[in-house]
Amino acid sequence: MRELRIAGLVIMSIILFISLTVFGLTFWLDRTVLNPDFITAEGEKLEIAAIAGEAMSQELSGGLTEEDIDSLVETITMLEPHLKAELNSIVYSVYEYLHGGRENLELTNLLGLTLLNSDFIIAVIDTIDGPEMAGLLWEELEDEITGEFPFPEEASSNLVADLGELLTSLKPWAKEQVEYISSPISDYLSGETESFSVTISLEPLRDGFRGVLLGIFLDFPPDELEGLSTEELEQAFDIAWADFAEEILPATFEFDETMFGNDGPLQIASAASGAETALGQVREYVGRVRLAFILSIIVSVLLIAGIVLVYRNVKWSTRTLGIVFLTSGLVLLVLALIGKDIGGEQILRAMVGTPQQLQVWASQVLVDLLAPMQWLGVGFMVGGVGSLVASFVYKPSDMID
């Protein structure tokens, strides 16, 4: 009978060890990769603007000046909160599906409500700096402008400044156009419509641009037109403007399905379908992990109660449980430390040549990822040591064998 009792206690202890280890692993998954709060928190720590600036300095230093890079980084910094907010919305929706909170993910519709939403594009417009954009436009159109309007070199700074003011003043108009065209485009990309065609008027931009060029033209007329009256200069300008506007800035612009290629929606639908299929499989695994998490708690509680009932002795119950908890905690702690060591090496190898700040972020993500397992292991070990100490210190007045 004693041998049977010992065998039963050994079996229960082994099963309890396995159950506690499973609990530790599923608890770790539940607090990290299966937790949208963890994912979004780690994403918030990613400094996109700083990483982009470092990447541009490394890869594109020959094509961009330091001033250009600083300006782009500033724009990305302003846009970053909006981008993260939209991505966080996608993350929470995906995890709601993975945890069974919604039956269908409908990824294309989700994208339409976030990254393809007019609100997000309007937020992008708000981050655009008028003078900065004017400088970029001048770099792109300098040859075309000076070809029709031979301004002296000193006029370029005035032109860029006036153009910057124009672009800033046109932001409300640009937002209206975005709201007008975003819905048809989103419906087309999500597969709800087979085609679309939206025409917007560029007259506010044409009129404003014409006013800017005319002002510079009157202030810095070509040498051959020196001495002409303002009316005569305007007539000469209108002749040059007609050719320039027809080629560079039409009165209207049409958006249709051809701008996305013949199979744009098909590619989006195919990618979304593939992602939904993969996430459907992940959803099954998530369900199994959560089931294992719950079962491990139930089994552990029952086994702890069983060991206590079989022993009917505080000293040996606490000693046995202490050994099991100490062993389980040690396993979890070792797994966490090994994961940090091996994972850290793999990250460094895989990210050679990437921006330093991205490497630092990835390394910190690994630390944060394994922290719950590490501290749970430490907690199990502390509990185990406490139980062992109690088993040796405890002095019962009446031992029951």
C-alpha positions in Angstrom: 0.0 0.0 0.0 2.8 2.4 0.8 4.5 1.6 -2.5 1.3 2.4 -4.3 0.9 5.6 -2.4 4.5 6.7 -3.3 4.0 5.7 -6.9 0.8 7.8 -7.0 2.5 10.8 -5.5 5.4 10.5 -8.0 3.0 10.4 -10.9 1.0 13.3 -9.6 4.2 15.3 -9.0 5.4 14.6 -12.6 2.0 15.6 -14.0 1.9 18.7 -11.8 5.4 19.6 -13.1 4.2 19.3 -16.7 1.0 21.1 -16.0 2.8 24.0 -14.3 5.3 24.2 -17.2 2.4 24.3 -19.7 0.7 26.9 -17.6 3.9 29.0 -17.7 4.2 28.8 -21.5 0.6 29.5 -22.2 0.6 32.3 -19.7 3.6 33.8 -21.4 1.9 33.5 -24.9 -1.3 35.0 -23.5 0.6 38.0 -22.1 2.7 38.7 -25.2 2.1 37.5 -28.8 -1.6 36.8 -28.1 -2.1 40.1 -26.4 -2.9 43.1 -28.7 -1.9 45.5 -25.9 1.6 44.1 -25.9 1.8 44.3 -29.7 0.6 47.9 -29.8 2.8 48.9 -26.9 5.9 47.6 -28.6 4.9 49.3 -31.8 4.6 52.6 -30.0 8.2 52.3 -28.9 9.3 52.1 -32.6 10.5 55.6 -33.6 9.7 55.4 -37.3 10.9 58.9 -38.0 14.3 58.5 -36.4 14.8 55.1 -38.1 13.8 56.5 -41.5 16.2 59.4 -41.0 19.1 57.0 -40.2 18.2 54.8 -43.1 18.1 57.7 -45.5 21.4 59.0 -44.2 23.0 55.6 -44.8 21.4 54.6 -48.2 20.5 57.9 -49.9 23.2 60.3 -48.7 24.3 60.8 -52.3 20.8 62.0 -53.5 19.6 64.0 -50.5 21.1 66.8 -48.6 21.1 67.0 -44.8 18.4 69.7 -45.0 16.2 67.5 -47.2 16.6 64.5 -44.7 15.8 66.8 -41.7 12.7 68.1 -43.5 11.5 64.6 -44.4 12.1 63.3 -40.9 10.0 66.2 -39.5 7.2 65.3 -41.9 7.3 61.7 -40.9 7.4 62.7 -37.2 4.2 64.6 -37.7 2.6 61.7 -39.6 3.8 59.0 -37.2 1.0 59.2 -34.6 -1.7 59.0 -37.2 -0.1 56.0 -38.9 0.4 54.2 -35.5 -3.2 54.9 -34.6 -4.5 53.3 -37.8 -2.2 50.3 -37.4 -3.3 49.9 -33.8 -6.9 49.9 -35.0 -6.0 47.1 -37.4 -4.2 45.1 -34.7 -7.1 45.2 -32.3 -9.6 44.2 -35.0 -7.4 41.3 -36.0 -6.9 40.1 -32.4 -10.7 40.5 -31.8 -11.1 38.0 -34.6 -8.3 35.7 -33.3 -9.9 35.6 -29.9 -13.4 34.8 -31.3 -14.9 38.2 -30.8 -16.0 38.4 -34.4 -16.8 35.7 -36.9 -15.4 37.4 -40.1 -12.3 39.5 -40.4 -13.2 41.2 -43.7 -9.6 42.5 -44.1 -10.3 44.6 -47.2 -13.1 46.4 -45.5 -10.9 46.9 -42.5 -8.2 48.5 -44.7 -10.9 50.7 -46.2 -11.8 51.9 -42.7 -8.2 52.6 -41.7 -5.3 53.2 -44.0 -7.5 53.8 -47.1 -9.9 56.1 -45.2 -10.2 59.7 -46.1 -9.5 60.8 -42.5 -6.1 59.2 -42.6 -5.2 60.8 -46.0 -6.5 64.2 -44.7 -4.2 63.7 -41.7 -1.4 63.2 -44.1 -2.3 66.4 -45.9 -2.2 68.3 -42.6 1.4 67.2 -42.0 2.5 68.5 -45.4 4.6 71.7 -45.0 3.7 74.2 -47.8 7.1 75.8 -48.2 8.8 72.4 -48.1 6.5 71.0 -50.8 7.0 74.2 -52.8 10.8 73.6 -52.7 10.3 70.0 -54.0 8.0 71.2 -56.8 10.5 73.8 -57.8 13.2 71.1 -58.1 10.9 69.0 -60.2 9.5 71.8 -62.5 12.4 74.2 -62.6 13.4 73.4 -66.2 9.8 73.5 -67.4 9.1 76.8 -65.6 12.3 78.6 -66.7 11.8 77.3 -70.2 8.5 79.2 -70.6 9.3 82.0 -68.1 13.0 83.0 -68.1 13.2 84.3 -64.6 16.5 85.5 -63.3 18.1 83.3 -60.6 17.3 85.7 -57.8 13.6 85.3 -58.5 13.5 81.6 -57.6 13.5 82.3 -53.8 10.5 84.6 -54.2 8.7 82.1 -56.4 9.2 79.2 -53.9 8.1 81.4 -51.0 4.9 82.5 -52.8 4.2 79.0 -54.0 4.6 77.7 -50.4 1.9 80.2 -49.3 -0.3 79.1 -52.1 0.0 75.4 -51.2 -0.7 76.1 -47.5 -3.8 78.1 -48.4 -5.1 75.3 -50.7 -5.1 72.6 -48.0 -8.8 72.9 -47.3 -9.5 72.5 -51.0 -7.2 69.5 -51.2 -9.1 67.9 -48.2 -12.4 68.4 -50.0 -11.0 66.6 -53.1 -9.7 63.7 -51.0 -13.1 63.2 -49.4 -14.7 63.3 -52.8 -12.6 60.7 -54.4 -11.7 58.4 -51.5 -15.0 56.5 -51.3 -15.1 55.4 -55.0 -11.4 54.4 -54.8 -11.9 52.5 -51.6 -15.0 50.7 -53.0 -13.0 49.7 -56.1 -10.0 48.5 -54.2 -12.1 46.4 -51.9 -13.9 44.8 -54.9 -17.3 46.3 -54.3 -17.2 48.0 -57.8 -15.6 46.8 -61.0 -14.6 50.2 -62.1 -14.7 53.9 -61.2 -14.2 57.3 -62.7 -14.0 60.5 -60.8 -13.0 63.9 -62.2 -11.9 66.8 -60.1 -11.3 70.4 -61.1 -7.8 71.8 -60.8 -9.0 75.4 -61.4 -8.2 76.6 -57.8 -4.6 75.3 -58.2 -4.3 76.6 -61.8 -5.6 80.1 -60.8 -3.3 80.2 -57.7 -0.3 79.0 -59.6 -1.0 81.5 -62.4 -1.2 84.3 -59.9 2.2 83.3 -58.4 3.9 83.1 -61.7 2.4 86.3 -62.9 3.5 88.2 -59.9 7.1 87.0 -60.4 6.8 87.7 -64.1 5.8 91.3 -63.4 8.5 91.8 -60.8 11.2 90.2 -62.9 10.2 90.6 -66.6 12.5 89.2 -69.3 15.1 91.6 -70.7 13.4 91.8 -74.1 10.2 92.9 -72.4 11.8 95.7 -70.3 9.8 99.0 -70.5 6.5 97.4 -71.4 3.4 98.4 -69.5 1.8 96.1 -67.0 -1.1 95.3 -69.4 1.4 94.4 -72.2 3.4 92.2 -69.8 0.2 90.3 -68.8 -0.6 89.7 -72.4 2.9 88.3 -73.0 2.6 86.2 -69.9 -0.8 84.8 -71.0 0.7 83.5 -74.2 3.4 81.6 -72.3 1.0 80.5 -69.6 -1.4 78.9 -72.1 1.3 76.6 -73.5 2.7 75.8 -70.0 -0.7 75.1 -68.3 -1.8 72.9 -71.2 1.3 70.7 -70.8 1.9 70.8 -67.0 -1.3 71.7 -65.3 -4.6 70.7 -67.0 -7.9 72.1 -65.9 -9.2 68.8 -64.7 -7.8 65.5 -63.6 -9.6 62.1 -63.9 -9.1 59.3 -61.5 -10.1 55.8 -62.7 -9.3 52.2 -62.4 -6.4 52.3 -64.9 -4.2 54.2 -62.3 -4.0 50.9 -60.3 -3.3 48.6 -63.2 -5.5 46.0 -64.7 -5.3 43.6 -61.7 -4.9 46.0 -58.8 -8.1 44.9 -57.0 -7.4 41.2 -57.8 -4.0 41.5 -56.2 -5.4 43.2 -53.1 -8.3 40.6 -52.9 -5.8 37.7 -53.3 -3.5 39.1 -50.7 -6.4 39.7 -48.3 -7.8 36.2 -48.9 -4.4 34.6 -48.3 -4.0 36.7 -45.1 -7.5 35.7 -43.9 -6.8 32.0 -44.6 -3.6 32.2 -42.6 -5.2 34.1 -39.8 -8.0 31.5 -39.7 -5.4 28.8 -39.0 -3.8 31.0 -36.4 -7.2 31.4 -34.8 -7.5 27.7 -34.3 -4.1 27.6 -32.6 -5.0 30.5 -30.4 -8.1 28.6 -29.3 -6.0 25.6 -28.5 -3.5 27.7 -26.5 -6.3 29.3 -24.5 -7.9 25.9 -23.8 -4.5 24.6 -22.7 -4.1 27.6 -20.4 -7.4 27.0 -18.7 -6.9 23.2 -18.4 -3.4 23.7 -17.0 -4.9 25.8 -14.2 -7.7 23.3 -13.4 -5.3 20.3 -13.5 -2.7 22.1 -11.4 -5.2 23.0 -8.7 -6.6 19.5 -8.6 -3.2 17.9 -8.4 -2.1 20.2 -5.6 -5.2 19.3 -3.7 -4.6 15.7 -4.5 -1.0 15.7 -3.2 -2.1 17.5 0.0 -4.9 15.0 0.6 -2.7 12.0 -0.1 0.0 13.2 2.3 -2.3 14.6 4.9 0.9 16.1 6.3 2.0 19.8 6.0 5.7 19.0 6.1 5.8 16.5 3.2 3.1 18.3 1.2 4.9 21.6 1.2 8.2 19.8 0.6 6.9 17.9 -2.5 5.1 21.0 -3.8 8.2 23.1 -3.2 10.3 20.8 -5.2 7.8 20.7 -8.1 7.4 24.5 -8.2 11.1 25.1 -7.9 11.8 22.7 -10.8 9.1 24.2 -13.0 10.3 27.7 -12.2 13.9 26.7 -13.0 12.8 25.3 -16.4 10.9 28.5 -17.3 13.7 30.7 -16.2 16.3 28.7 -18.2 14.0 28.8 -21.3 13.7 32.6 -21.0 17.5 33.1 -20.6 18.3 30.8 -23.5 15.7 32.6 -25.6 17.4 35.9 -24.8 20.8 34.6 -25.6 20.1 32.8 -28.8 17.4 35.3 -29.9 19.8 38.2 -29.4 22.5 36.6 -31.5 20.0 35.8 -34.3 18.7 39.4 -34.3 22.1 40.8 -34.6 23.0 38.5 -37.5 19.7 39.1 -39.3 19.8 42.9 -38.9 23.4 43.6 -40.0 23.4 46.8 -42.0 20.0 48.0 -40.7 19.7 51.3 -38.8 21.1 51.1 -35.3 17.9 52.3 -33.7 16.0 49.5 -35.4 18.4 46.9 -33.9 18.1 48.5 -30.5 14.3 48.3 -30.7 14.3 44.7 -31.9 16.6 43.7 -29.0 14.3 45.5 -26.5 11.3 43.7 -28.0 13.0 40.4 -27.3 13.6 41.4 -23.7 10.0 42.5 -23.3 8.8 39.4 -25.0 10.6 37.0 -22.6 10.1 39.0 -19.5 6.8 37.5 -18.4 8.2 33.9 -18.7 11.3 35.0 -16.8 9.5 36.6 -13.9 6.9 33.8 -13.7 9.8 31.4 -13.5 11.3 33.5 -10.7 8.0 33.6 -9.0 7.6 29.8 -9.1 11.1 29.4 -7.8 10.5 31.8 -4.9 7.3 30.0 -4.1 9.1 26.6 -4.3 11.9 27.8 -2.0 9.4 29.2 0.4 7.6 25.9 0.5 10.8 24.0 1.1 11.8 26.3 3.9 8.4 26.0 5.4 8.6 22.2 5.3 11.9 22.2 7.3 10.9 24.9 9.7 7.4 23.7 10.4 7.2 21.9 13.7 3.9 20.0 14.0 2.6 19.2 17.4 1.2 16.0 16.2 2.6 14.1 13.1 0.2 12.1 11.1 1.7 9.5 8.9 
